[in-house]
Amino acid sequence: MPTQNGHSTQRFRQDPGQASSTLPGNTPVLSIRQPWASLVLAGKDVENRSWSTQHRGALIVHASLRAAGGANVAGLGVDLDDAARYPRGALVGVVDLVDCVRDAKSPWAERGSWHWLLANPRRLREPIPYRGALGLMPLSAHYRRRVLALL
């Protein structure tokens, strides 16, 4: 159910003992613009959001079709036209969301944002084309099986 700002209030709770080689049927997808999606899978430990979530556990990372822009990205010196390194419009990996706080002690944490604390990034062997959306979105069983096959 969407909130006033359009984000889902559906809770995606998972068993904390869930093995990382499996994905519960309720594992949500989070769209992230490049280069941030690839940086998350390379170990970026905080995803900055304007909203919080009750979800804890695995998130399937979707690289948005649109790339991020601005001074923050320019300072990274990345080539967003490198499709192999920064795929877009695709499911690209899985990461665990361990907490959602306002005061993370990470160089990635932006002041004034919710800090989604991330761990255990797993990149898919190849991207899976997929249309993303805002908020946390459920993934069909078909795509969940494809993600598992490429982990």
Secondary structure, DSSP 4 states (H G I P E B T S, - for coil): -B-TTS-B----B--TT--TT---TTPPEEEE-TTHHHHHHTT--EEEESS----BEEEEEEE-SSPP-SHHHHTTT--TT-TTTS--SEEEEEEEEEEEES---STTPPTTSEEEEEEEEEEEEEEEE----SSEE---HHHHHHHHHH-
